[in-house]
Amino acid sequence: MMRLFSKKNIINLAGLLIFYIIIKLLISAGIVDYHLQYNLYMIGVNIILAVGLNLITGYTGQFSLGHAAFMSVGAYTGAVLTSNLNMPFIAAILAAAAVAAIAGVLIGIPTLRLRGDYLAIATLGFGEILRVFLQNANYVGGAAGFNDIPLLTNWTWSFVLVVISVLLMNNFIKSYHGRACIAIREDEIASEAMGVNTTFYKVLAFSIGAALAGIAGALHAHVIGFIKPDDFGFMKSIDILVMVVFGGLGSTLGAIIGAVAVTLISLFLQDFSQLRMVIYAVILFLIMVYRPQGLLGKKKFNFFKKGVKADASTGSKKSN
């Protein structure tokens, strides 16, 4: 516990609080207008999405193209609870995470035997099935979309949920369970021979990643106030995958940087509507050719650390 409250961790926590307060004051003073707030919230949404997919694809090695489907589950669940049932926002977020996690288990169990491209096709099929279902579900607006969602997402909700998501993911990866997921990525047969329950951990990775996507979906729905099934199609899953690959597979910090970078690139290219996708594709092509491991490779996220202690046998220091 004393190592957790080290000087470095206290400084990092203070930096987070100062950053939160500065942005909060700028918003209150009207310096950060609605357009900037919207993009700020979308950066938060994309960070949560990228961190969740990074657990599935980057750390566990399961190639998924259905992350947007989990996002849609969270978005529609949250929207129904706040708009139709008048539930508080916190209840909508928790329910969105829970329902999306259940969806992750449901897609994870039947696809356990699949790997690589076959798993990607299966998750893509799940996303398309869910999209068509939502298009024909009149209760949530069908193909026309879900209107009049209350705009409940604000800076506080976005900041807190991003911090919680990143810290929980970082701690999970450093735990025994996270190391088991990494072992599956490196060699599934060998990890199973060493006693790792590969079935359990692959489903666990899907459920946690899906839960984070559900949270991101709930935030997204309450930022724009309107959602439709086509918002969560194949291209949205590709966008999330690009964020993870862009930052670096198997790096939480890389997923964060990738989400921020891709969001800002899309924002700056809005004025070039005709050439937007061409320039976007060229930038990604250059990054993948000259930096195939992503911007940060597999650099670890060490914002909060428990400190170091000396090794009794060698006298060297090692992280805890």
C-alpha positions in Angstrom: 0.0 0.0 0.0 2.9 2.4 0.8 4.5 1.7 -2.5 1.2 2.4 -4.2 1.2 5.9 -2.7 4.7 6.6 -3.9 5.9 10.1 -4.9 5.7 9.3 -8.6 2.1 8.0 -8.3 1.0 11.1 -6.3 2.5 13.4 -8.9 0.7 11.5 -11.7 -2.6 11.7 -9.8 -2.1 15.4 -9.2 -1.4 15.8 -12.9 -4.6 14.1 -13.8 -6.6 16.2 -11.4 -5.0 19.4 -12.7 -5.8 18.4 -16.3 -9.4 17.7 -15.4 -9.8 21.0 -13.6 -8.3 23.0 -16.4 -10.6 21.5 -19.0 -13.6 21.9 -16.7 -12.8 25.6 -16.1 -12.3 26.2 -19.9 -15.7 24.5 -20.6 -17.4 26.5 -17.8 -15.9 29.8 -19.2 -17.2 29.0 -22.7 -13.6 28.9 -24.2 -14.1 25.3 -25.2 -17.3 25.5 -27.4 -19.7 22.7 -28.1 -17.8 21.6 -31.2 -14.6 21.2 -29.3 -16.4 19.4 -26.4 -17.9 17.0 -28.9 -14.5 16.1 -30.3 -13.1 15.8 -26.8 -15.9 13.4 -25.8 -15.4 11.4 -29.0 -11.7 11.0 -28.2 -12.7 9.6 -24.8 -15.1 7.2 -26.5 -12.5 6.0 -28.9 -9.9 5.5 -26.2 -12.3 3.2 -24.3 -13.1 1.3 -27.6 -9.4 0.9 -28.5 -8.4 -0.2 -25.0 -11.1 -2.9 -25.1 -10.3 -4.2 -28.5 -6.6 -4.2 -27.7 -7.3 -6.7 -24.9 -9.0 -9.0 -27.4 -6.7 -8.6 -30.4 -3.5 -7.1 -29.1 -3.0 -9.1 -25.8 -5.0 -12.3 -26.4 -4.4 -12.5 -30.1 -8.1 -13.0 -31.2 -8.8 -11.2 -34.5 -12.2 -9.6 -34.0 -14.1 -7.5 -36.5 -17.3 -7.2 -34.4 -16.3 -4.6 -31.8 -18.8 -2.1 -33.3 -21.5 -4.6 -32.6 -20.7 -4.6 -28.9 -20.7 -0.8 -29.0 -24.1 -0.8 -30.6 -25.4 -3.1 -27.8 -24.2 -0.6 -25.2 -25.5 2.4 -27.1 -29.0 1.1 -27.6 -29.2 -0.3 -24.0 -28.2 3.0 -22.5 -30.5 4.9 -24.8 -33.5 2.8 -24.0 -32.9 3.1 -20.2 -32.6 6.8 -20.2 -35.1 7.8 -22.9 -37.8 5.2 -22.5 -37.5 4.1 -18.9 -36.1 7.4 -17.4 -33.3 5.6 -15.6 -30.3 7.6 -14.3 -27.2 7.8 -16.4 -25.1 5.7 -14.1 -27.6 2.9 -14.3 -27.6 3.1 -18.1 -23.8 2.9 -18.2 -23.7 -0.1 -15.9 -26.4 -1.9 -17.8 -24.7 -1.1 -21.1 -21.5 -2.7 -19.8 -23.3 -5.7 -18.5 -25.4 -6.4 -21.6 -22.5 -5.9 -23.9 -20.4 -8.3 -21.7 -23.1 -10.9 -22.0 -23.0 -10.4 -25.8 -19.2 -10.9 -25.6 -19.7 -14.2 -23.8 -22.4 -15.3 -26.3 -20.1 -14.6 -29.3 -17.0 -15.9 -27.5 -18.2 -19.4 -26.6 -19.3 -20.6 -30.1 -16.2 -19.2 -31.8 -13.6 -20.7 -29.5 -12.5 -23.2 -32.1 -11.9 -20.5 -34.7 -8.7 -18.5 -35.1 -7.3 -15.8 -37.4 -9.4 -15.0 -40.5 -12.1 -17.4 -39.5 -12.7 -15.8 -36.2 -12.7 -12.4 -37.9 -15.4 -13.5 -40.4 -17.5 -15.0 -37.5 -17.4 -11.8 -35.5 -18.1 -9.8 -38.6 -21.2 -12.0 -39.2 -22.3 -11.4 -35.6 -22.1 -7.6 -36.2 -24.1 -7.8 -39.4 -26.8 -10.0 -37.8 -27.1 -7.5 -35.0 -27.2 -4.5 -37.4 -30.0 -6.1 -39.4 -31.9 -7.0 -36.3 -31.8 -3.4 -35.1 -32.9 -2.1 -38.5 -36.1 -4.2 -38.0 -36.7 -3.5 -34.3 -39.4 -0.8 -34.2 -39.0 -0.3 -30.5 -35.6 1.3 -31.0 -36.6 3.2 -34.2 -35.6 0.6 -36.7 -33.6 1.8 -39.8 -34.7 5.4 -39.1 -32.7 5.4 -35.9 -33.3 6.2 -32.2 -34.1 9.9 -31.6 -34.4 12.2 -28.6 -31.7 10.6 -26.5 -30.8 13.0 -23.6 -27.4 14.6 -23.9 -26.0 13.4 -20.6 -22.4 12.8 -21.5 -20.2 15.6 -20.1 -16.5 16.1 -19.4 -16.7 14.6 -15.9 -18.3 11.3 -17.1 -16.0 11.1 -20.1 -12.8 11.8 -18.0 -13.7 9.5 -15.1 -14.7 6.5 -17.3 -11.6 6.8 -19.5 -9.4 6.9 -16.4 -11.2 3.9 -14.8 -11.1 1.9 -18.0 -7.4 2.5 -18.6 -6.4 1.7 -15.0 -8.5 -1.4 -14.8 -7.1 -2.7 -18.1 -3.6 -1.9 -17.1 -3.9 -3.7 -13.8 -5.6 -6.6 -15.5 -2.8 -7.0 -18.0 -0.2 -7.0 -15.1 -2.1 -9.7 -13.2 -2.0 -13.5 -13.5 -5.0 -13.4 -15.8 -3.5 -10.8 -18.1 -0.3 -12.9 -18.4 -2.5 -15.9 -19.2 -4.1 -13.9 -22.1 -0.6 -12.9 -23.4 0.5 -16.6 -23.2 -2.5 -17.5 -25.4 -1.5 -14.9 -27.9 2.1 -16.2 -28.0 1.4 -19.9 -28.2 -2.1 -21.2 -27.4 -1.1 -24.9 -27.5 1.9 -24.4 -25.2 -0.1 -22.3 -22.8 -2.8 -24.9 -22.6 -0.1 -27.6 -22.0 1.2 -25.5 -19.1 -2.2 -25.5 -17.4 -3.8 -22.2 -18.7 -7.5 -22.5 -19.2 -7.6 -21.1 -22.7 -11.3 -21.5 -23.1 -12.0 -19.4 -20.0 -9.5 -16.6 -20.8 -10.6 -16.2 -24.4 -14.2 -15.8 -23.3 -13.0 -13.5 -20.5 -11.1 -11.3 -22.9 -14.2 -11.1 -25.2 -16.5 -10.2 -22.3 -14.2 -7.5 -20.8 -13.5 -6.0 -24.2 -17.2 -6.0 -25.0 -18.1 -4.4 -21.7 -15.7 -1.5 -22.4 -17.3 -1.2 -25.9 -20.7 -1.1 -24.2 -19.6 1.8 -22.0 -18.2 3.6 -25.0 -21.5 3.1 -26.8 -23.5 4.5 -24.0 -21.3 7.6 -23.9 -21.5 7.9 -27.7 -25.3 7.7 -27.7 -25.6 10.4 -25.1 -23.1 12.7 -26.9 -25.0 13.0 -30.2 -28.6 12.3 -29.0 -29.3 10.1 -32.1 -28.1 6.7 -33.2 -28.9 4.4 -36.1 -27.8 0.8 -36.9 -25.6 1.9 -39.8 -23.4 3.9 -37.3 -22.2 0.5 -36.0 -21.4 -1.3 -39.2 -18.3 -3.0 -40.6 -16.4 0.3 -41.2 -16.8 1.3 -37.6 -15.1 -1.9 -36.5 -12.4 -1.2 -39.0 -11.9 2.3 -37.6 -11.5 0.8 -34.1 -9.0 -1.8 -35.3 -7.0 0.9 -37.1 -6.7 2.8 -33.8 -5.2 -0.3 -32.1 -2.9 -1.2 -35.0 -1.9 2.5 -35.5 -0.8 2.9 -31.8 0.7 -0.6 -31.5 -0.8 -4.0 -30.8 -0.3 -5.2 -27.3 0.3 -1.7 -25.8 -2.3 0.0 -23.7 -0.5 3.3 -24.1 -0.3 2.7 -27.9 -4.1 2.1 -28.0 -4.6 5.5 -26.2 -2.2 7.3 -28.6 -3.7 5.6 -31.6 -7.3 6.5 -30.6 -6.3 10.2 -30.1 -4.3 10.3 -33.3 -6.9 8.7 -35.6 -9.6 10.9 -34.1 -7.6 14.1 -34.7 -6.6 13.0 -38.2 -10.3 12.5 -39.0 -11.1 15.9 -37.5 -8.4 17.8 -39.4 -9.5 16.2 -42.7 -13.1 17.3 -42.4 -12.4 20.4 -44.5 -11.2 18.1 -47.4 -14.3 16.1 -47.8 -13.5 15.0 -51.3 -10.0 13.9 -50.5 -10.6 12.9 -46.9 -10.5 9.2 -47.2 -7.6 9.3 -49.7 -5.4 11.3 -47.4 -6.5 9.2 -44.5 -5.6 6.0 -46.3 -2.2 7.4 -47.4 -1.3 8.4 -43.9 -2.2 4.9 -42.6 -0.3 3.3 -45.4 2.9 5.2 -44.7 2.7 4.4 -41.0 2.2 0.7 -41.6 5.0 0.6 -44.2 7.6 2.5 -42.2 6.3 1.7 -38.7 4.5 -1.7 -38.9 4.7 -2.2 -35.1 2.6 1.0 -34.6 3.6 4.3 -33.1 4.6 2.9 -29.8 5.3 -0.8 -30.5 4.6 -2.7 -27.3 5.6 0.1 -24.9 3.9 -0.5 -21.5 1.6 1.9 -19.7 3.2 2.7 -16.3 1.3 5.7 -15.1 0.6 4.2 -11.7 3.2 1.8 -10.3 3.7 0.1 -7.0 7.3 1.1 -6.8 10.4 -1.0 -6.8 12.1 -3.3 -4.3 15.6 -4.8 -4.2 16.1 -8.4 -5.1 17.7 -10.1 -2.1 19.8 -12.5 -4.1 21.3 -10.0 -6.7 20.8 -6.6 -5.0 19.2 -5.4 -8.2 15.8 -3.6 -8.4 12.7 -4.9 -10.0 9.2 -3.6 -10.5 6.2 -4.8 -8.5 
